[in-house]
Amino acid sequence: MLQQIFKNFIRLPEKFLYRTTFTKKRYLSTTKICIVGAGPSGFYAAQYLLKHLQNCQVDVVEKLPTPFGLVRFGVAPDHPEVKNVINTFSKTAASPRFQFYGNVCLGKDVTLQQLRDCYHVVLLTYGADRDRQLDIPNENEINVLSAREFVAWYNGLPGAEDLQPNLSGDNVTIIGQGNVAIDVARMLLSPLDELKKTDITSYALDVLTSSKVQNVYLVGRRGPLQVAFTIKELREMLKLPQVSTIWKYEDFDGIKEIVDKLPRPRKRLVELMLKSLNEQQQLNVEDGKNFIPIFLRSPQALSKREVTFTINKLEQDRAIPTNTFEVLQTDLVLRSIGYTSSCVDTGIHFNMKTGCVSNENGRVVSCTPERIVEKGLYVAGWLATGPTGVILTTMNNSFMVAKLICDDIAAGRLHLEEAKSGIGESLKTKAVVTWEGWSKIDAEEVKRGRLVGKPREKIVKIQELLKVAGV
């Protein structure tokens, strides 16, 4: 009996939606939905909408000729298992009610107002494409790059192939201690024989082959208890062959005494650090390659060959600067302190302070004190929440916002009386990559990769991508 009650309960929203759809004339036409951004957030939202709204058409607009966003251009090459989610996205794209418009840029090829005129619902999911700044002297020196740029470079984001990082020196300093930072450190220190088997770009592999980097410093402003990387990433670093992990013993003063009181995920991570610390041998950091995490340091200034750090102390998990400084010799600095989004269209209610679209639980609202809801306009993913969490976090957020859209339609909160045409007719003169065009790109990359023993060789030039796609 309980099972039957539960079954009836989970069917209620679907029954309600079914009843609403067919008892009100204004819902008889197809609900046209446009999603801007073909990354994980956009695809998860499309998946949910296509499943729960039987009478809808979902069009995805993407500025690049290729889909998948950070799954393609952000996930490390040696993490192919994370990219398996592409199979799920491709199943979503196979729906006859799904349409892909690649190489179409919001704010350039099409405006937000045009999309709102052509669709009943517009969902913004174009992510975070800029770096947070350190705001310290000499940050724009030639030997200072962002980790985002470096990741885009080795992952083949169009336009990033010209980065040309200088890896001719011994020391690289990464400022930040998140998963992106540790991914970059691993790429710099990993055996080349392993990287050759991945989909890393050939030009990045050539540069890494001639790299002289011996020491990679991973510097954070707080302590071991506050690191943002996960246990999986740290475990991979500790297992790298011919790489020693060097910890500072003083960074762990008092940590052992409180580790048992930590929440389980944090406890396991800290225990792994303590285990590595206990196994650490007193090695000269000039012997072989070294991964060197450093805590309680905030950068104050950069010069050609060094970084000046303020030494911090912790007060209730907050990093408080002291009057003591430390200078670290380095040849290259990689900034990895987070991403922020861009306002790509003047019609977007963008909060410059937070770097996100102004919203309440996914509904876009005005930036005025009144917080007026923009009916039919939604936002999801990092563009809504800021760059936090992993792909699972993004999935949950996208499902939540997609459900909100379904609920708003079911409750009659949106204006669905007028039939909408979609944007296809307006893009006839534009070089648009369809899903069929992407499939041609995909097949060509896999073919090129097979010739060199890799899963794929990414095409990085826009014009070549368009040519292969047949547009």
C-alpha positions in Angstrom: 0.0 0.0 0.0 2.8 2.4 0.9 4.4 1.7 -2.5 1.2 2.6 -4.3 0.8 5.8 -2.3 4.4 6.7 -3.2 3.9 6.0 -6.9 0.8 8.1 -6.9 2.7 10.9 -5.2 5.5 11.1 -7.6 3.0 11.1 -10.5 1.1 14.1 -9.2 3.2 16.8 -10.9 3.1 15.0 -14.2 -0.7 14.5 -13.9 -1.1 18.1 -13.0 1.0 19.2 -16.0 -1.0 16.9 -18.3 -4.3 18.4 -17.1 -3.0 21.9 -17.5 -1.7 21.3 -20.9 -4.9 20.1 -22.4 -7.6 22.0 -20.6 -6.4 25.4 -21.4 -6.3 26.4 -25.1 -3.3 28.7 -24.7 -1.0 25.7 -24.0 -2.0 23.8 -27.1 1.0 25.2 -29.2 4.5 24.0 -28.7 6.4 25.7 -25.9 9.6 27.0 -27.4 12.6 27.1 -25.1 16.0 28.5 -25.8 19.0 27.6 -23.7 22.1 29.8 -24.2 25.2 27.7 -23.5 26.0 24.1 -24.4 28.0 23.2 -21.3 26.9 20.8 -18.6 24.4 23.2 -17.1 22.6 23.7 -20.4 22.5 20.0 -21.3 21.3 19.0 -17.9 18.5 21.5 -18.1 17.6 20.4 -21.7 17.5 16.8 -20.5 15.1 17.6 -17.7 12.8 19.8 -19.9 12.6 17.3 -22.7 11.7 14.5 -20.2 9.1 16.5 -18.2 7.5 18.7 -20.9 6.2 16.6 -23.7 5.0 19.5 -25.7 8.2 21.5 -25.9 11.0 22.2 -28.4 14.5 23.0 -26.9 17.0 24.9 -28.9 20.5 25.3 -27.6 22.6 28.3 -28.7 26.4 28.0 -28.3 29.1 30.6 -29.2 31.6 27.9 -30.1 31.2 25.4 -33.0 31.5 22.6 -30.5 29.3 21.6 -27.5 30.0 20.5 -23.9 31.7 23.5 -22.5 33.9 22.7 -19.5 33.5 19.0 -20.0 35.5 19.4 -23.2 37.7 22.3 -22.3 38.0 22.2 -18.5 38.3 18.6 -17.5 41.9 17.4 -17.3 43.0 15.1 -20.2 43.9 12.4 -17.8 40.4 12.2 -16.4 38.6 10.6 -19.3 36.0 9.0 -17.0 34.6 12.4 -16.1 34.0 13.1 -19.8 31.7 10.0 -20.0 28.9 12.4 -19.2 29.1 13.5 -22.9 27.4 10.2 -23.7 24.4 11.3 -21.7 24.4 14.7 -23.3 24.5 13.2 -26.8 21.4 11.1 -26.0 19.6 14.3 -25.1 20.7 15.9 -28.4 19.3 12.9 -30.3 15.8 13.9 -29.4 13.7 15.2 -32.3 12.7 18.0 -30.1 16.3 19.2 -29.6 18.1 21.6 -31.9 21.8 22.8 -31.7 22.9 26.1 -33.0 26.7 26.2 -32.7 28.9 29.2 -33.6 26.2 31.6 -32.5 27.2 34.2 -30.0 24.7 36.0 -27.7 25.3 39.7 -27.8 27.0 39.5 -31.2 25.0 37.3 -33.6 21.8 37.5 -31.7 20.5 39.7 -28.9 18.7 38.6 -25.7 15.6 40.6 -26.9 15.6 38.7 -30.2 15.6 35.4 -28.3 12.9 36.6 -26.0 10.8 37.5 -29.0 11.3 34.1 -30.6 10.9 31.9 -27.5 8.4 31.5 -24.7 11.3 30.7 -22.3 15.0 31.7 -22.4 17.4 30.0 -20.0 20.9 31.5 -19.7 23.7 29.0 -18.9 26.8 30.3 -20.6 29.0 29.9 -17.5 32.0 31.8 -16.2 34.7 32.7 -18.8 36.9 35.3 -17.0 39.4 35.1 -14.2 39.3 36.7 -10.8 42.2 39.1 -10.3 44.8 39.2 -7.5 44.9 43.0 -7.7 48.5 43.2 -6.8 51.5 45.1 -8.4 52.9 43.6 -11.7 50.0 41.1 -12.1 50.1 41.7 -15.9 53.8 40.7 -16.3 54.6 38.3 -19.1 55.4 35.5 -16.6 52.0 35.7 -14.9 49.2 33.6 -16.5 45.8 32.4 -15.3 45.3 28.8 -14.6 42.1 29.1 -16.7 44.1 30.1 -19.7 46.6 27.3 -19.1 43.8 24.7 -18.9 42.2 26.1 -22.0 45.6 25.9 -23.7 46.2 22.2 -23.1 42.6 21.3 -23.6 42.3 23.0 -27.0 39.9 25.9 -26.5 39.9 27.9 -29.8 42.0 31.0 -29.3 44.0 29.5 -26.4 46.6 27.8 -28.7 48.6 31.0 -28.9 49.3 31.2 -25.1 52.8 29.9 -25.3 53.6 29.4 -21.6 57.3 29.6 -20.8 58.3 26.4 -19.1 62.0 26.8 -19.4 62.6 27.6 -15.7 62.8 25.3 -12.7 60.0 26.8 -10.6 56.3 27.3 -11.2 54.1 28.9 -8.5 50.4 28.3 -8.6 48.4 30.7 -6.4 45.3 28.9 -5.2 44.5 25.5 -3.8 41.4 24.3 -5.6 40.9 21.4 -8.0 41.9 23.5 -11.0 45.2 24.5 -9.3 46.0 20.9 -8.5 45.0 19.8 -12.1 47.5 22.2 -13.5 50.2 21.0 -11.1 49.6 17.4 -12.1 49.8 18.3 -15.8 53.2 20.0 -15.2 54.6 17.1 -13.3 53.0 14.0 -15.0 55.1 11.5 -17.0 54.8 12.3 -20.7 54.2 8.7 -21.6 50.9 8.9 -19.7 49.9 12.2 -21.2 50.6 10.9 -24.7 47.6 8.6 -24.3 45.1 11.4 -23.5 43.3 14.0 -25.7 45.8 16.7 -24.6 46.5 19.0 -27.6 49.6 18.1 -29.6 51.1 21.5 -29.3 50.8 21.4 -25.5 52.4 18.0 -25.4 55.3 19.4 -27.5 55.9 22.2 -25.0 55.6 19.9 -22.0 58.1 17.5 -23.6 60.7 20.3 -23.5 59.7 21.6 -20.1 62.4 22.2 -17.5 60.0 22.6 -14.6 61.2 20.8 -11.5 59.3 22.4 -8.6 55.6 23.3 -8.5 54.5 25.3 -5.5 50.8 25.3 -4.6 50.2 28.3 -2.4 47.0 29.0 -0.4 46.1 31.9 2.0 44.6 29.5 4.6 45.6 26.3 6.2 45.4 22.5 5.5 41.9 22.4 7.0 40.5 24.9 4.5 42.0 23.6 1.2 39.5 23.5 -1.7 40.9 20.5 -3.6 39.4 17.1 -3.0 40.9 13.8 -1.8 40.7 12.3 -5.2 42.9 15.0 -6.7 45.4 14.9 -3.8 45.6 11.1 -4.0 46.5 11.3 -7.7 49.3 13.8 -7.0 50.8 11.7 -4.3 50.9 8.7 -6.6 52.7 10.5 -9.5 55.9 8.5 -10.3 59.3 10.3 -9.8 57.6 13.2 -8.0 58.2 14.0 -4.3 55.5 15.8 -2.2 57.2 18.2 0.2 55.1 19.6 3.1 56.1 22.2 5.7 55.9 20.5 9.1 55.0 23.8 10.8 51.9 24.1 8.6 50.4 21.1 10.5 51.0 22.3 14.1 48.0 21.3 16.1 46.2 19.6 13.2 46.7 16.0 14.5 45.0 16.8 17.8 41.7 17.9 16.1 41.5 15.7 13.1 39.0 13.3 14.7 36.5 16.1 15.3 36.3 17.0 11.6 33.4 16.0 9.3 34.1 12.8 7.6 35.1 14.0 4.1 37.4 16.7 5.5 38.8 14.2 8.0 39.7 11.8 5.3 41.5 14.5 3.3 43.4 15.8 6.3 44.4 12.3 7.3 45.8 11.7 3.8 47.9 14.9 4.2 49.1 13.8 7.6 50.0 10.3 6.3 52.0 11.9 3.4 53.7 14.2 5.9 54.7 11.3 8.1 56.1 9.4 5.2 58.0 12.4 3.9 61.8 12.1 3.6 64.1 15.0 4.0 64.9 15.5 0.4 66.6 18.4 -1.4 63.9 20.0 -3.5 66.4 20.3 -6.4 66.6 16.5 -6.7 64.0 15.3 -9.2 60.5 16.8 -9.5 58.7 18.2 -6.5 55.2 19.1 -5.6 55.3 21.6 -2.7 52.0 22.8 -1.1 52.5 25.9 1.1 49.8 27.3 3.4 49.0 30.6 5.1 50.5 32.8 2.4 48.8 35.7 0.5 50.6 37.3 -2.5 51.5 41.0 -2.1 53.7 41.8 -5.1 55.1 40.1 -8.2 58.4 40.8 -9.9 60.2 39.2 -12.8 61.6 36.2 -10.8 59.9 36.3 -7.4 56.6 36.6 -5.5 56.4 38.4 -2.2 53.9 36.8 0.2 52.4 38.0 3.5 52.4 35.2 6.1 49.0 34.8 7.6 47.5 33.5 10.8 44.1 31.8 11.2 41.3 33.3 13.3 38.1 31.3 13.0 39.0 30.0 9.6 39.8 33.5 8.4 43.3 34.4 7.0 44.6 37.4 8.9 47.8 39.0 7.6 50.7 39.5 9.9 53.6 41.9 9.5 55.9 39.1 8.3 56.8 38.5 4.7 58.4 35.8 2.6 59.9 35.9 -0.9 59.6 32.8 -3.2 61.8 32.5 -6.2 59.8 31.5 -9.3 60.0 31.5 -13.1 56.3 31.4 -13.9 53.2 32.3 -11.8 49.8 30.8 -12.5 46.8 32.5 -10.9 44.0 30.1 -9.8 41.7 32.0 -7.5 38.4 31.4 -9.3 36.3 32.4 -12.3 33.7 35.1 -12.9 31.1 35.5 -15.6 30.7 38.2 -18.3 27.8 40.4 -19.2 27.6 39.6 -22.9 24.4 41.5 -23.7 23.1 44.8 -22.5 19.7 43.4 -21.8 21.0 41.0 -19.1 20.4 42.0 -15.5 24.0 41.4 -14.5 25.3 42.0 -10.9 28.9 43.3 -11.4 29.6 42.8 -7.7 28.8 39.1 -7.6 29.8 38.4 -11.3 26.4 36.6 -11.8 23.1 37.3 -13.4 20.7 38.8 -10.8 18.3 36.0 -9.9 16.1 34.4 -7.2 16.5 30.7 -7.3 16.9 30.7 -11.1 14.3 33.3 -12.0 16.0 36.4 -13.4 15.1 39.6 -11.6 16.0 43.2 -12.0 19.0 44.7 -10.3 16.8 47.3 -8.7 15.7 47.2 -5.0 12.3 46.0 -6.2 13.8 42.8 -7.7 11.2 42.6 -10.4 10.9 39.1 -11.9 11.5 38.9 -15.7 8.8 36.4 -16.7 10.1 33.7 -19.1 13.8 34.5 -18.4 15.9 32.1 -16.2 19.5 31.4 -15.4 21.3 28.3 -14.2 24.8 27.0 -13.4 27.8 29.2 -12.6 26.2 32.2 -14.3 23.6 32.0 -11.5 25.5 30.7 -8.5 29.1 31.7 -9.2 31.9 29.1 -10.0 31.3 26.6 -7.2 31.1 22.9 -7.0 31.7 20.1 -9.4 29.6 18.7 -12.3 27.2 17.0 -9.9 26.6 20.4 -8.2 25.8 21.8 -11.7 23.5 19.0 -12.5 21.4 19.5 -9.3 21.2 23.3 -9.9 20.2 22.8 -13.6 17.5 20.2 -12.7 16.2 22.6 -10.0 15.8 25.5 -12.4 14.4 23.3 -15.1 11.8 22.1 -12.7 11.0 25.7 -11.8 10.3 26.3 -15.5 8.0 23.3 -15.6 6.2 24.5 -12.5 5.8 28.1 -13.8 4.3 26.7 -17.0 2.0 24.4 -15.1 0.8 27.2 -12.9 0.1 29.5 -15.8 2.7 32.1 -14.8 4.2 32.4 -18.3 2.7 34.0 -21.4 2.3 31.1 -23.8 -0.7 32.3 -25.8 1.4 33.4 -28.8 3.1 30.9 -31.0 6.9 31.4 -31.3 9.0 30.7 -34.3 12.4 30.0 -32.8 15.7 31.6 -34.0 16.4 29.3 -36.9 15.0 31.6 -39.7 17.1 34.6 -38.4 20.3 32.6 -38.7 20.0 31.5 -42.3 22.9 33.8 -43.4 25.1 32.8 -40.4 27.6 29.9 -40.5 25.7 27.8 -38.0 27.0 24.4 -36.8 24.2 21.9 -36.3 24.4 18.7 -34.3 25.1 16.9 -37.6 28.0 19.3 -38.2 29.3 18.6 -34.7 29.1 14.9 -35.4 31.4 15.4 -38.4 33.9 17.3 -36.2 33.7 14.6 -33.6 34.4 11.9 -36.2 37.3 13.8 -37.7 38.9 14.4 -34.3 38.6 10.7 -33.4 40.1 9.7 -36.7 43.1 12.1 -36.3 43.6 10.8 -32.7 43.6 7.2 -33.8 46.5 7.9 -36.1 48.7 9.0 -33.2 47.4 6.6 -30.5 45.1 9.1 -28.8 41.3 9.1 -28.1 41.1 12.2 -30.3 43.1 15.1 -31.7 41.1 18.3 -31.1 40.7 20.8 -33.9 41.4 24.2 -32.4 41.0 26.7 -35.2 37.4 28.1 -35.7 37.7 28.2 -39.5 38.9 24.6 -39.6 36.1 23.5 -37.3 33.5 25.2 -39.6 35.1 23.7 -42.7 35.0 20.2 -41.2 31.4 20.8 -40.1 30.5 21.6 -43.6 29.4 25.2 -43.1 
